[in-house]
Structures are given as C-alpha cells and as structure tokens.
Amino acid sequence: MRGKNWRMINVFLGVFLSLGLMGFSDQPLPIEYAQACTTAQRGSSQSCPQPITFAQGAYGALVNDRLSSSPQTRYYSLAATGGQRLTLTFAGAGPLRAGITFPGGGGDGPFDGEGNTIELPRSGTYIIYISQNTMAGQPWRGGFSLALIVR
C-alpha cells in the first residue's frame, strides 16, 4: 500500500511542479491563537499549527515534513471556504493517519492517505493533523509528504 501512496504523491507533485501550483508559507496566521507561536513551535500542537498557503492561482500544496518520538503528530492550518472540496494524499516512512478539525468545532477522519476527499462545511481556518498510525505498525521516525488540493 505504501508504494501506491508514493506513486499518488509523485503524480500530485508532477502536476504541481509542471503547472506551478505548489505553495507553502510560514507566514503567521491571521488568527489570535497562532500569533504568539515561535517559528520552532509551529506545527507542534493544534494551538500552534504550521500555516499552509497556496501560490496565487494555485489550488494545491505539497508539504514535506518529519515525525519523531516528539512530536509524533504535526499540525497544519488551512484557510478555506465552505462548500469547497479538500483532497488529502499522504505517505511516509511508516504508517500514517490524518484528520481535520473544522472551524468552530467538529471534524472528520481518520484518513488513510489514499486521496481522501471531503466537502468543507463552513468558511474559516481548518486544522489538519498527521501522525504515526501505531495501530497499523510500530512507532517510527522519518519523513512524510502531504499533498492537498482544494477546489
């Protein structure tokens, strides 16, 4: 299954690079809970997520990151509009799972990383987490890639 995920991410990456659709930013979130975060803290907790932004005119982004014994989970924020569809694809050095917290509460997941698509219920800032899936294997350390498309 891991090989299939890597192939899917390679396809997403090829599309992003060829069409100039990739963007990632460490700009501060325009919301109060993330403004006090240091660069080193970003992504380490739900209250201090790493912002994901798309390049102008783009509808996708690719994130490359690492998991270790601490943190075993990485958090990202994404501003989106209600009614848009979010597709998540991810793969890593070991089993992964991901989920999403909606603006104002609630959420969806866990996702398996094979092109999971959900319709976003409302406008605002979504928190996406990705973590080791210890139910599918032993704890591990290493890199992962997360591809997002919003339409």
C-alpha positions, -999 to 999 in steps of 0.1 A, spaced: 0 0 0 29 24 8 42 21 -28 7 31 -41 7 62 -19 42 73 -30 31 69 -67 0 91 -60 22 118 -43 46 117 -72 17 123 -96 4 152 -75 40 166 -72 44 163 -110 12 182 -116 21 209 -90 55 215 -104 45 214 -141 16 238 -136 33 260 -109 6 250 -84 27 244 -53 29 268 -24 39 267 12 43 296 36 54 301 72 35 334 74 17 340 107 -20 330 107 -45 359 108 -60 344 140 -51 352 175 -42 317 189 -13 313 165 2 348 166 22 340 198 39 309 183 76 310 176 89 295 144 103 265 163 68 258 178 49 259 146 33 226 137 39 210 171 4 215 186 -31 222 175 -29 256 191 3 264 171 -2 249 136 21 254 106 1 275 81 -3 262 46 -10 287 18 -13 282 -19 6 302 -45 -16 328 -63 -39 310 -88 -30 276 -73 -53 251 -58 -28 227 -43 2 224 -20 28 198 -11 42 196 25 74 176 33 80 172 70 93 147 96 78 128 126 99 118 155 93 105 190 84 140 199 63 152 182 46 121 169 19 144 153 23 175 131 -4 202 128 -12 225 98 -37 252 93 -55 259 61 -80 288 53 -108 276 31 -144 284 21 -174 263 29 -185 241 1 -150 236 -13 -137 201 -16 -104 191 1 -84 161 -11 -56 148 11 -30 123 0 0 114 21 27 88 26 57 84 48 85 63 62 59 44 82 21 40 86 3 74 89 -32 87 96 -46 122 94 -77 141 104 -92 176 102 -108 199 128 -134 223 114 -137 260 123 -159 262 153 -156 225 162 -162 191 149 -141 174 124 -135 143 102 -111 114 100 -90 95 105 -80 93 69 -58 67 52 -40 89 28 -52 74 -5 -68 105 -19 -94 112 8 -119 139 -2 -143 158 20 -166 187 14 -157 216 38 -188 226 58 -180 262 65 -156 290 58 -127 296 82 -94 281 93 -92 243 93 -66 224 114 -51 193 97 -32 168 117 -10 139 105 5 114 129 20 79 132 -6 52 129 6 29 156 -25 7 152 -10 -3 118 26 -7 129 53 1 153 62 37 163 87 51 138 107 82 129 112 97 95 99 119 67 65 122 51 48 141 23 13 155 24 -4 167 -8 -36 189 -5 -59 200 -33 -88 224 -26 -114 231 -53 
